[in-house]
Structures are given as C-alpha cells and as structure tokens.
C-alpha cells in the first residue's frame, strides 16, 4: 500500500463522513441545535423527531451517501484495479464511519454510525445488506424502535456475509464487518437500556430525553 494514497483515502473519507447532516438540517430548517433536543444524537432518527419524517428520511439517505459515494469512487474510479483495493476500501469505510461518529466540526460528538455504516456496507457487501435491510424494516415496522432495528441488522449482517464469501480468503473483510457491527451495537448501549426500561422513543414520537423537550423547539 502506498502511504500517500492511504493518507488521501483516510482523510477524504473522514471528511466526507464528518459532514454533520442532521446538525446542519436542524440549524437551517428550525434554527435548533439537534444536540439539545430529543435523544441529543446527531443522527437521522433524532432528526426525524425534530424535523418530521420527510426530512428525517432525507437525512438518513444523505448520511448513507456519505459512506456509499466515497467507497464507490475508491472501488470503481480512483483505485480500480489496484492490488490493495480491498484494504483501501476497508480503511475508507472505517474512516467514513469514524467521521460520522466523531466529527471534528462538532467537537467529535456525532451519531451512532448506522446510516453511514449502511452506505459503506452497501459498497463492500451489497448482498449481505440486501439480506439484513428487510429485517431492519420489519423490526421497525413492528416495534417502531429504530434502534432495535439497527441492532438486529448489525447482528444479521456478519451472518449474511457468508452468502457469496468464504473464509479464509475473505477473512480480513469479515473481521472488518464483524468489528464494525459490534461497534454499532455498542454505540446503542443506552438505547438497549431504555428499551428494557420501556423508555425508548418510538418512531413518530417526540423525544424528551435530551436537555430540551419538543415544546422548546422554535416554530
């Protein structure tokens, strides 16, 4: 692997992932810092509570594109045919997620990495994502817990990886995906506690767990 190329991949993907989509949408559309409302999370689910379903889905798609587009550029344009392509792609995927979770623009306090993780995983293992995504949709439709759907999808993805992939040939890619999924689940530890306590916000509900409640939002 070329060091300079590695630096460009890491820096470019981190900056792409660090674009604070939910924060910017909250500021532009409501004049509100999304970190002070609902769950306080800088992600699509909290954006949905603040801005409504339409803008929440828009934020989710944009967050996913922050991961998908850089990986597609690396895989199919910039480094296509490079013998170390898969490693560059994995490093880029990791930095996209790190950028979203720890954005430099927001004092390294970002989202949980689900949507951006969806984007990078779609580029890396599209078949596994196609298997896991319906489970996410089903769980959210039944329970209205976006967090639970994300956790279930993160559990299924490493299993679905073996559709079209085999070890030991794909060991590095499997290890990356498994570690990324474990980290996403870990980032949901507070959501897991709230689910068991019956305090987790459901899809469509206004969050009240942050420093401000829905009543304090600017009209």
BELBEL-V233003 format. One record per residue. RES is the residue in one letter. SS is DSSP state (alpha for helix, beta for strand, coil for the rest). PHI is phi as a letter, one per 40 degrees, with the letter a starting at -180 (999 if undefined). D_LAST is the distance of its C-alpha to the last C-alpha in whole Angstrom. Layout:
RES:SS:PHI:D_LAST / RES:SS:PHI:D_LAST
This chain:
X:coil:999:52 / X:coil:c:52 / X:alpha:c:50 / X:alpha:c:48 / X:alpha:c:47 / X:alpha:d:46 / X:alpha:c:44 / X:alpha:c:42 / X:alpha:c:41 / X:alpha:c:40 / X:alpha:c:38 / X:alpha:c:37 / X:alpha:c:35 / X:alpha:c:34 / X:alpha:c:32 / X:alpha:c:31 / X:alpha:c:30 / X:coil:c:28 / X:coil:d:25 / X:coil:c:22 / X:alpha:d:20 / X:alpha:c:18 / X:alpha:c:17 / X:alpha:c:17 / X:alpha:c:15 / X:alpha:c:12 / X:alpha:c:12 / X:alpha:c:13 / X:alpha:c:10 / X:alpha:b:7 / X:coil:g:9 / X:coil:b:10 / X:coil:c:14 / X:alpha:c:14 / X:alpha:c:17 / X:alpha:b:16 / X:beta:b:14 / X:coil:f:16 / X:coil:c:19 / X:coil:g:19 / X:coil:c:21 / X:coil:c:20 / X:coil:a:21 / X:alpha:c:20 / X:alpha:c:20 / X:alpha:c:17 / X:alpha:c:15 / X:alpha:c:16 / X:alpha:c:14 / X:alpha:c:11 / X:alpha:b:11 / X:coil:h:13 / X:alpha:c:17 / X:alpha:d:17 / X:alpha:c:16 / X:alpha:c:17 / X:alpha:c:21 / X:alpha:c:20 / X:alpha:c:20 / X:alpha:d:23 / X:alpha:c:25 / X:alpha:c:24 / X:alpha:c:25 / X:alpha:c:28 / X:alpha:c:29 / X:alpha:d:29 / X:alpha:c:32 / X:alpha:c:34 / X:alpha:c:34 / X:alpha:d:36 / X:alpha:c:38 / X:alpha:c:39 / X:alpha:c:40 / X:alpha:c:42 / X:alpha:c:44 / X:alpha:b:45 / X:alpha:b:45 / X:alpha:c:45 / X:coil:b:47 / X:coil:d:49 / X:coil:g:52 / X:coil:c:52 / X:coil:c:54 / X:coil:b:51 / X:alpha:d:49 / X:alpha:c:48 / X:alpha:c:47 / X:alpha:c:45 / X:alpha:c:43 / X:alpha:c:43 / X:alpha:c:42 / X:alpha:c:39 / X:alpha:c:38 / X:alpha:c:38 / X:alpha:c:36 / X:alpha:c:33 / X:alpha:c:33 / X:alpha:c:33 / X:alpha:c:31 / X:alpha:c:28 / X:alpha:c:29 / X:coil:b:30 / X:coil:c:28 / X:alpha:c:29 / X:alpha:c:26 / X:alpha:b:24 / X:coil:f:27 / X:coil:g:29 / X:coil:b:26 / X:coil:b:25 / X:coil:c:25 / X:coil:c:27 / X:coil:g:29 / X:alpha:c:29 / X:alpha:c:28 / X:alpha:c:30 / X:alpha:c:33 / X:alpha:d:32 / X:alpha:c:33 / X:alpha:c:36 / X:alpha:c:37 / X:alpha:c:37 / X:alpha:c:39 / X:alpha:c:41 / X:coil:b:42 / X:alpha:d:41 / X:alpha:c:43 / X:alpha:c:42 / X:alpha:c:38 / X:alpha:c:39 / X:alpha:c:41 / X:alpha:c:38 / X:alpha:c:35 / X:alpha:c:36 / X:alpha:c:36 / X:alpha:d:33 / X:alpha:c:31 / X:alpha:c:33 / X:alpha:c:32 / X:alpha:c:29 / X:alpha:c:29 / X:alpha:c:32 / X:alpha:b:30 / X:coil:g:26 / X:coil:b:27 / X:alpha:c:26 / X:alpha:c:28 / X:alpha:c:31 / X:alpha:c:31 / X:alpha:c:31 / X:alpha:c:34 / X:alpha:c:36 / X:alpha:c:35 / X:alpha:c:36 / X:alpha:c:39 / X:alpha:c:41 / X:alpha:d:40 / X:alpha:c:43 / X:alpha:c:45 / X:alpha:c:44 / X:coil:d:45 / X:coil:c:49 / X:coil:c:49 / X:coil:g:50 / X:coil:b:51 / X:coil:b:54 / X:coil:c:55 / X:coil:c:56 / X:coil:d:55 / X:coil:b:52 / X:alpha:c:52 / X:alpha:c:49 / X:alpha:c:47 / X:alpha:c:47 / X:alpha:c:47 / X:alpha:c:44 / X:alpha:c:42 / X:alpha:c:43 / X:alpha:c:42 / X:alpha:c:38 / X:alpha:c:38 / X:alpha:c:39 / X:alpha:c:36 / X:alpha:c:33 / X:alpha:c:35 / X:alpha:c:35 / X:alpha:c:31 / X:coil:c:30 / X:alpha:c:32 / X:alpha:c:30 / X:alpha:c:28 / X:alpha:c:32 / X:alpha:c:32 / X:alpha:c:29 / X:alpha:c:30 / X:alpha:c:33 / X:alpha:c:32 / X:coil:g:30 / X:coil:b:26 / X:coil:c:25 / X:coil:c:22 / X:coil:c:23 / X:coil:d:21 / X:coil:g:18 / X:coil:c:18 / X:coil:c:15 / X:coil:c:17 / X:coil:b:17 / X:coil:c:20 / X:coil:c:18 / X:coil:c:18 / X:beta:b:14 / X:coil:b:13 / X:alpha:c:11 / X:alpha:c:10 / X:alpha:c:9 / X:coil:c:6 / X:coil:c:4 / X:coil:c:0
